[in-house]
Amino acid sequence: MNLLRMDLFRIHLLCLMFLFVPISHGYAQTGATASVEGEDVKKLTRALSKMAENAGFSCLFRQVVYFSEGGEQHYSGTLAIRRPGHFRWQYVVPYEQLYISDGGVVWHYEADLMQAERMESLDAVDPVAMKLLDGRVGVKDIKLLATEKLESGDIAYRIQIADGPELILTFLASGDLHWLESEDMLGNRNRMILSDVDRQTPPKSIFSFTPPEGVEVIDIAGSVDG
């Protein structure tokens, strides 16, 4: 049972915090020709550098998983980042759950199940998008593969971080990150849209977590407390 719960935790975390496999089908085309030009690289570098200027930020988010066979799954909530490695990902819709990391230990807490899952390292489950958001990826680590102008007027940047999966990014005119998207090998697309970004660094205290009394604690190493 513990192994099953560990596998479900990993699958759930990967799904909700950007799919962790390389893009194989590309993103939706709009008729424009994808290209990479010197000015595109400069614009992306400026946007990423601006994003990295602050030690952290907080925002609202909407997340949509577009299934290749049709249908969508919607999520929403709040996100707080403190670099390096700290995040607090609070889902409200379709139900409440919390993913939180103090830079080392990662917790997944679902109040309605009275259950908290604990992982002692980010190594096993470490989505590349989170590395980008929480500051563990620098501009020098990012390769611009293509750009495309979307019908919305946004410029979509398709990037690769080191030899990892590809991501698609768009930025607002203000320089704030607008949305990120990844795609799995089956063609399911996972898009996270950020809004109401507050560049004030969140306090360190919000990235700690203590399971409430009576909550079952499941450690992915196999031990169970509670």
Contacts in CASP RR format, 6 or more apart in sequence:
PFRMAT RR
TARGET T0000
AUTHOR 0000-0000-0000
METHOD contacts of the structure
MODEL  1
MNLLRMDLFRIHLLCLMFLFVPISHGYAQTGATASVEGEDVKKLTRALSK
MAENAGFSCLFRQVVYFSEGGEQHYSGTLAIRRPGHFRWQYVVPYEQLYI
SDGGVVWHYEADLMQAERMESLDAVDPVAMKLLDGRVGVKDIKLLATEKL
ESGDIAYRIQIADGPELILTFLASGDLHWLESEDMLGNRNRMILSDVDRQ
TPPKSIFSFTPPEGVEVIDIAGSVDG
2 218 0 8 1.000
2 222 0 8 1.000
2 224 0 8 1.000
3 222 0 8 1.000
5 117 0 8 1.000
5 218 0 8 1.000
6 220 0 8 1.000
6 222 0 8 1.000
9 108 0 8 1.000
9 117 0 8 1.000
9 119 0 8 1.000
9 125 0 8 1.000
9 220 0 8 1.000
10 124 0 8 1.000
10 125 0 8 1.000
12 108 0 8 1.000
13 99 0 8 1.000
13 108 0 8 1.000
13 125 0 8 1.000
13 127 0 8 1.000
14 20 0 8 1.000
14 125 0 8 1.000
14 127 0 8 1.000
15 65 0 8 1.000
15 190 0 8 1.000
16 63 0 8 1.000
16 75 0 8 1.000
16 89 0 8 1.000
16 91 0 8 1.000
16 99 0 8 1.000
17 89 0 8 1.000
17 99 0 8 1.000
17 127 0 8 1.000
17 129 0 8 1.000
17 130 0 8 1.000
18 127 0 8 1.000
18 128 0 8 1.000
18 129 0 8 1.000
18 130 0 8 1.000
18 167 0 8 1.000
18 180 0 8 1.000
18 182 0 8 1.000
18 190 0 8 1.000
18 192 0 8 1.000
19 165 0 8 1.000
19 182 0 8 1.000
19 183 0 8 1.000
19 184 0 8 1.000
19 188 0 8 1.000
19 190 0 8 1.000
20 125 0 8 1.000
20 127 0 8 1.000
20 128 0 8 1.000
20 165 0 8 1.000
20 182 0 8 1.000
21 165 0 8 1.000
21 184 0 8 1.000
21 185 0 8 1.000
22 164 0 8 1.000
22 165 0 8 1.000
22 166 0 8 1.000
22 185 0 8 1.000
23 158 0 8 1.000
23 165 0 8 1.000
23 166 0 8 1.000
23 182 0 8 1.000
23 183 0 8 1.000
24 183 0 8 1.000
24 184 0 8 1.000
24 185 0 8 1.000
24 187 0 8 1.000
25 68 0 8 1.000
25 183 0 8 1.000
25 187 0 8 1.000
26 158 0 8 1.000
26 166 0 8 1.000
26 183 0 8 1.000
27 148 0 8 1.000
27 156 0 8 1.000
27 158 0 8 1.000
27 168 0 8 1.000
27 181 0 8 1.000
27 183 0 8 1.000
27 189 0 8 1.000
28 189 0 8 1.000
29 148 0 8 1.000
30 148 0 8 1.000
30 149 0 8 1.000
30 150 0 8 1.000
30 151 0 8 1.000
32 148 0 8 1.000
32 149 0 8 1.000
32 150 0 8 1.000
33 148 0 8 1.000
34 146 0 8 1.000
34 147 0 8 1.000
34 148 0 8 1.000
34 158 0 8 1.000
35 146 0 8 1.000
35 147 0 8 1.000
35 148 0 8 1.000
36 144 0 8 1.000
36 145 0 8 1.000
36 146 0 8 1.000
36 147 0 8 1.000
37 147 0 8 1.000
40 144 0 8 1.000
40 147 0 8 1.000
40 155 0 8 1.000
40 157 0 8 1.000
41 144 0 8 1.000
43 155 0 8 1.000
44 142 0 8 1.000
44 144 0 8 1.000
44 157 0 8 1.000
44 159 0 8 1.000
44 169 0 8 1.000
45 139 0 8 1.000
47 169 0 8 1.000
47 171 0 8 1.000
47 175 0 8 1.000
47 177 0 8 1.000
48 138 0 8 1.000
48 139 0 8 1.000
48 142 0 8 1.000
49 139 0 8 1.000
50 175 0 8 1.000
51 175 0 8 1.000
51 176 0 8 1.000
51 177 0 8 1.000
52 83 0 8 1.000
52 135 0 8 1.000
52 138 0 8 1.000
52 139 0 8 1.000
54 199 0 8 1.000
54 201 0 8 1.000
55 82 0 8 1.000
55 83 0 8 1.000
55 201 0 8 1.000
56 81 0 8 1.000
56 82 0 8 1.000
56 83 0 8 1.000
56 199 0 8 1.000
56 201 0 8 1.000
56 202 0 8 1.000
57 80 0 8 1.000
57 81 0 8 1.000
57 197 0 8 1.000
57 198 0 8 1.000
57 199 0 8 1.000
57 200 0 8 1.000
57 201 0 8 1.000
57 202 0 8 1.000
58 78 0 8 1.000
58 79 0 8 1.000
58 80 0 8 1.000
58 81 0 8 1.000
58 197 0 8 1.000
58 198 0 8 1.000
58 200 0 8 1.000
58 202 0 8 1.000
59 78 0 8 1.000
59 79 0 8 1.000
59 194 0 8 1.000
59 195 0 8 1.000
59 196 0 8 1.000
59 197 0 8 1.000
59 198 0 8 1.000
60 76 0 8 1.000
60 77 0 8 1.000
60 78 0 8 1.000
60 79 0 8 1.000
60 194 0 8 1.000
60 195 0 8 1.000
60 196 0 8 1.000
61 76 0 8 1.000
61 77 0 8 1.000
61 78 0 8 1.000
61 79 0 8 1.000
61 192 0 8 1.000
61 193 0 8 1.000
61 194 0 8 1.000
61 195 0 8 1.000
62 74 0 8 1.000
62 75 0 8 1.000
62 76 0 8 1.000
62 77 0 8 1.000
62 192 0 8 1.000
62 193 0 8 1.000
62 195 0 8 1.000
63 74 0 8 1.000
63 75 0 8 1.000
63 76 0 8 1.000
63 190 0 8 1.000
63 191 0 8 1.000
63 192 0 8 1.000
63 193 0 8 1.000
64 72 0 8 1.000
64 73 0 8 1.000
64 74 0 8 1.000
64 75 0 8 1.000
64 190 0 8 1.000
64 191 0 8 1.000
64 193 0 8 1.000
65 72 0 8 1.000
65 73 0 8 1.000
65 75 0 8 1.000
65 188 0 8 1.000
65 189 0 8 1.000
65 190 0 8 1.000
65 191 0 8 1.000
66 72 0 8 1.000
66 188 0 8 1.000
66 189 0 8 1.000
66 190 0 8 1.000
66 191 0 8 1.000
67 73 0 8 1.000
67 188 0 8 1.000
68 186 0 8 1.000
68 187 0 8 1.000
68 188 0 8 1.000
68 189 0 8 1.000
74 93 0 8 1.000
74 94 0 8 1.000
75 91 0 8 1.000
75 93 0 8 1.000
75 94 0 8 1.000
76 91 0 8 1.000
76 92 0 8 1.000
76 93 0 8 1.000
77 90 0 8 1.000
77 91 0 8 1.000
77 92 0 8 1.000
77 93 0 8 1.000
78 88 0 8 1.000
78 90 0 8 1.000
78 92 0 8 1.000
79 87 0 8 1.000
79 88 0 8 1.000
79 89 0 8 1.000
79 90 0 8 1.000
79 194 0 8 1.000
80 87 0 8 1.000
80 88 0 8 1.000
80 202 0 8 1.000
80 206 0 8 1.000
80 207 0 8 1.000
81 87 0 8 1.000
81 133 0 8 1.000
81 134 0 8 1.000
81 202 0 8 1.000
82 134 0 8 1.000
82 201 0 8 1.000
82 202 0 8 1.000
82 204 0 8 1.000
82 207 0 8 1.000
83 134 0 8 1.000
83 135 0 8 1.000
83 136 0 8 1.000
84 103 0 8 1.000
84 134 0 8 1.000
84 135 0 8 1.000
84 136 0 8 1.000
85 101 0 8 1.000
85 103 0 8 1.000
85 104 0 8 1.000
85 122 0 8 1.000
85 134 0 8 1.000
85 135 0 8 1.000
85 136 0 8 1.000
86 101 0 8 1.000
86 102 0 8 1.000
86 103 0 8 1.000
86 134 0 8 1.000
86 204 0 8 1.000
86 207 0 8 1.000
87 99 0 8 1.000
87 100 0 8 1.000
87 101 0 8 1.000
87 130 0 8 1.000
87 133 0 8 1.000
87 134 0 8 1.000
87 207 0 8 1.000
88 98 0 8 1.000
88 99 0 8 1.000
88 100 0 8 1.000
88 101 0 8 1.000
88 202 0 8 1.000
88 206 0 8 1.000
88 207 0 8 1.000
89 98 0 8 1.000
89 99 0 8 1.000
89 100 0 8 1.000
90 96 0 8 1.000
90 97 0 8 1.000
90 98 0 8 1.000
91 97 0 8 1.000
91 98 0 8 1.000
91 99 0 8 1.000
95 110 0 8 1.000
95 112 0 8 1.000
96 110 0 8 1.000
96 111 0 8 1.000
96 112 0 8 1.000
97 108 0 8 1.000
97 109 0 8 1.000
97 110 0 8 1.000
97 111 0 8 1.000
98 107 0 8 1.000
98 108 0 8 1.000
98 109 0 8 1.000
98 110 0 8 1.000
98 209 0 8 1.000
99 106 0 8 1.000
99 107 0 8 1.000
99 108 0 8 1.000
100 106 0 8 1.000
100 107 0 8 1.000
100 109 0 8 1.000
100 207 0 8 1.000
100 208 0 8 1.000
100 209 0 8 1.000
101 107 0 8 1.000
101 122 0 8 1.000
101 207 0 8 1.000
102 207 0 8 1.000
102 208 0 8 1.000
102 209 0 8 1.000
103 122 0 8 1.000
103 207 0 8 1.000
104 120 0 8 1.000
104 121 0 8 1.000
104 122 0 8 1.000
105 118 0 8 1.000
105 119 0 8 1.000
105 120 0 8 1.000
106 118 0 8 1.000
106 119 0 8 1.000
106 121 0 8 1.000
106 122 0 8 1.000
106 125 0 8 1.000
107 116 0 8 1.000
107 117 0 8 1.000
107 118 0 8 1.000
107 119 0 8 1.000
107 209 0 8 1.000
107 211 0 8 1.000
108 116 0 8 1.000
108 117 0 8 1.000
108 119 0 8 1.000
109 115 0 8 1.000
109 116 0 8 1.000
109 117 0 8 1.000
109 209 0 8 1.000
109 211 0 8 1.000
109 215 0 8 1.000
110 116 0 8 1.000
111 212 0 8 1.000
114 214 0 8 1.000
114 215 0 8 1.000
114 216 0 8 1.000
115 215 0 8 1.000
115 216 0 8 1.000
115 218 0 8 1.000
116 209 0 8 1.000
116 211 0 8 1.000
116 215 0 8 1.000
116 216 0 8 1.000
116 217 0 8 1.000
116 218 0 8 1.000
117 217 0 8 1.000
117 218 0 8 1.000
117 219 0 8 1.000
117 220 0 8 1.000
118 217 0 8 1.000
118 218 0 8 1.000
118 219 0 8 1.000
118 220 0 8 1.000
119 125 0 8 1.000
119 220 0 8 1.000
120 219 0 8 1.000
120 220 0 8 1.000
120 221 0 8 1.000
124 220 0 8 1.000
128 137 0 8 1.000
128 161 0 8 1.000
128 164 0 8 1.000
128 165 0 8 1.000
128 167 0 8 1.000
129 167 0 8 1.000
129 180 0 8 1.000
129 182 0 8 1.000
129 192 0 8 1.000
131 137 0 8 1.000
131 161 0 8 1.000
132 142 0 8 1.000
132 161 0 8 1.000
132 167 0 8 1.000
132 180 0 8 1.000
137 161 0 8 1.000
141 161 0 8 1.000
141 162 0 8 1.000
142 159 0 8 1.000
142 160 0 8 1.000
142 161 0 8 1.000
143 159 0 8 1.000
143 160 0 8 1.000
143 161 0 8 1.000
144 157 0 8 1.000
144 158 0 8 1.000
144 159 0 8 1.000
145 158 0 8 1.000
145 159 0 8 1.000
145 160 0 8 1.000
145 166 0 8 1.000
146 157 0 8 1.000
146 158 0 8 1.000
147 155 0 8 1.000
147 156 0 8 1.000
147 157 0 8 1.000
147 158 0 8 1.000
148 155 0 8 1.000
148 156 0 8 1.000
148 158 0 8 1.000
149 155 0 8 1.000
149 156 0 8 1.000
150 156 0 8 1.000
150 170 0 8 1.000
154 170 0 8 1.000
154 171 0 8 1.000
154 178 0 8 1.000
155 170 0 8 1.000
155 171 0 8 1.000
156 168 0 8 1.000
156 169 0 8 1.000
156 170 0 8 1.000
157 168 0 8 1.000
157 169 0 8 1.000
157 170 0 8 1.000
157 171 0 8 1.000
158 166 0 8 1.000
158 167 0 8 1.000
158 168 0 8 1.000
159 166 0 8 1.000
159 167 0 8 1.000
159 168 0 8 1.000
159 169 0 8 1.000
160 166 0 8 1.000
160 167 0 8 1.000
161 167 0 8 1.000
165 182 0 8 1.000
166 182 0 8 1.000
166 183 0 8 1.000
167 180 0 8 1.000
167 181 0 8 1.000
167 182 0 8 1.000
168 180 0 8 1.000
168 181 0 8 1.000
168 182 0 8 1.000
169 177 0 8 1.000
169 179 0 8 1.000
169 180 0 8 1.000
170 177 0 8 1.000
170 178 0 8 1.000
170 179 0 8 1.000
171 177 0 8 1.000
171 178 0 8 1.000
172 178 0 8 1.000
176 194 0 8 1.000
176 197 0 8 1.000
177 194 0 8 1.000
177 197 0 8 1.000
178 193 0 8 1.000
178 194 0 8 1.000
179 191 0 8 1.000
179 192 0 8 1.000
179 193 0 8 1.000
179 194 0 8 1.000
180 191 0 8 1.000
180 192 0 8 1.000
181 189 0 8 1.000
181 190 0 8 1.000
181 191 0 8 1.000
181 192 0 8 1.000
182 189 0 8 1.000
182 190 0 8 1.000
183 189 0 8 1.000
183 190 0 8 1.000
184 190 0 8 1.000
211 217 0 8 1.000
214 226 0 8 1.000
215 226 0 8 1.000
216 224 0 8 1.000
216 225 0 8 1.000
216 226 0 8 1.000
217 224 0 8 1.000
217 225 0 8 1.000
217 226 0 8 1.000
218 224 0 8 1.000
219 225 0 8 1.000
END
